[in-house]
Amino acid sequence: MKQVTIYTDGACSGNPGPGGWAAILRYGEAEKVLSGGEAQTTNNRMELLGVINALQALREPCAVELWSDSRYVVDALEKGWAVSWRAKGWRKADKKPALNQDLWETLLTLAETHRLHCHWVKGHADNEFNQRCDALAVQEREKYA
């Protein structure tokens, strides 16, 4: 199984508002950069779309080390919250509806295809790839501002 490292980030001006997402995929010395955005969205949706688009770019099942500065994404995947939300009909532990069900459904399906291990990285710190993703996501967001 190929070992791939993925860095992702999302950006949004207002919540909701114009947003952008970015992902950097690394396999050995190879690197692929992806980005996009939407005119009216939320920061969490952009964070999710960064991960989804990165995983969709993989052509075969891979062992993925995913780095994100989104606690929402990392905790929901690593702590099993999203799987639990789905099992409970997209309800959280407090019985309130889980947001972004459409994106979580897609992400959970992709996560079942790959061996995914998530890591949280502090945003706007010293991680080169997180900083690059942030700059790309902001650049995409500005296209819609």
N, C-alpha and C positions, 0 to 999 in steps of 0.2 A: 504494500500500500504506500503510495507516495505521501511524503511529509510536506505539507504546505503551511506556510505562516501567512495569516491574513490580519491586516490592521484596518479598522473602519472608524468612521466618524460621521456625525450628522450635525447640521447647523440650521437654525431657524431664527428669523427676525420677527419677534412677536410669537405668540403661541396660542392660536394659529397665526400663520403668516407665510411669507416666502421662505423656502427651505432648500437645502442641498445636502447631498450625501457623497461620501467617497470611500473607496476601498483600495488597498494596495495588497496584491497577492504576490508572495515570494516562494519560489521553488528552486532551490539551489541558487544559481547566479541569475536565474530568470526572474523578471518582475513584470507584472501587469497592473496598470492603474485604471480604475473605473470611477466614474462620477456621474451625477445627474441631479435633478432637482424638480421641484414642483412650485407652482405659484401660490397655493394655499394648502398648508400642511401643518404638522406639529413637529417639535424636536424629536419626540420618541418615534414617530413614523420615519423620520429621516435616519435615525440610528438603526432602526430595523431594516430599512431598505438598503443601507450600506452592507449589512451582513447578508441579506437575501441575494443581492446582486453578485456579491463575491462568491457565495456558494453555488449560485446558478452558473457561474463562469467555469466551474470545475467540470471536466469532461468525463471523470470517472470517480468512484468513491475514493476519498483521501482521508488521511489522518490530518486533522486541521487544528493548528494552534491559533485561536482567534483572540486578538487583542482589541479591546474597546474601552473607551472612557465612560461608557454608559452603564451605570449600575443596574438600570432597568433591564437592559439586555443581558448582561453577564449574570446577574442574580436570578433572573427568571429562567435562564437556561441551566446554570450550574446547580441551583438549589431546587430545580424541578417545579418551580412555580407555574410555568407556562403549561407543562404537561398536566398539572393538577387543575389549572383553569379549564383546559380542554375537557378533561374527564368529568368536571362538574358542570358541563354545559356552558362554559365560558363565564363562570362565576368565580370571584375571588373568595378567600377565606371569610371575608366580612360580608359575603353574599351579594356584594355589588358587582355589576357587570365588568368583566375584564375588557379593557380598551384594546383597539387594534386587532381584533379577532382575525380579520382577513389576512393580515401580515403574519401574525403568530401561526396561523394554520399553515401558511406557506413555509415559514421558517422551521417549524417542527417537522414537517415532511422532509425538508432538505437535511435537517440535523439527523434524521433517521438513516439517511443515505451515507453519511460520512461519520467518522469517529471524531467528534468535536470536543475540544477542551478549551474552555473560555478563561481568559485572564482579564482582570481589570487593570487599566493603566491610568494614572492621574492625568487628566487633561491639561493642556497648556504647560506641561512640565518639560522634562528633558528627553522624552522619547521622540527621536527623529521621525519615525514613521507616523506616529500619532499627530505630530505637528504638521507633517505634509498632508495627511488626510484632512486635518482641520482647515488648512489653507485651501485645499481643493473644494471642500464642502462649502466654505464661505464664498469662494469664487462662483460656484454653481448657484448658490442662494442669490447672489447679486444679479444674476441674469433675470431674476423675477421681481427684484425690488423696485 
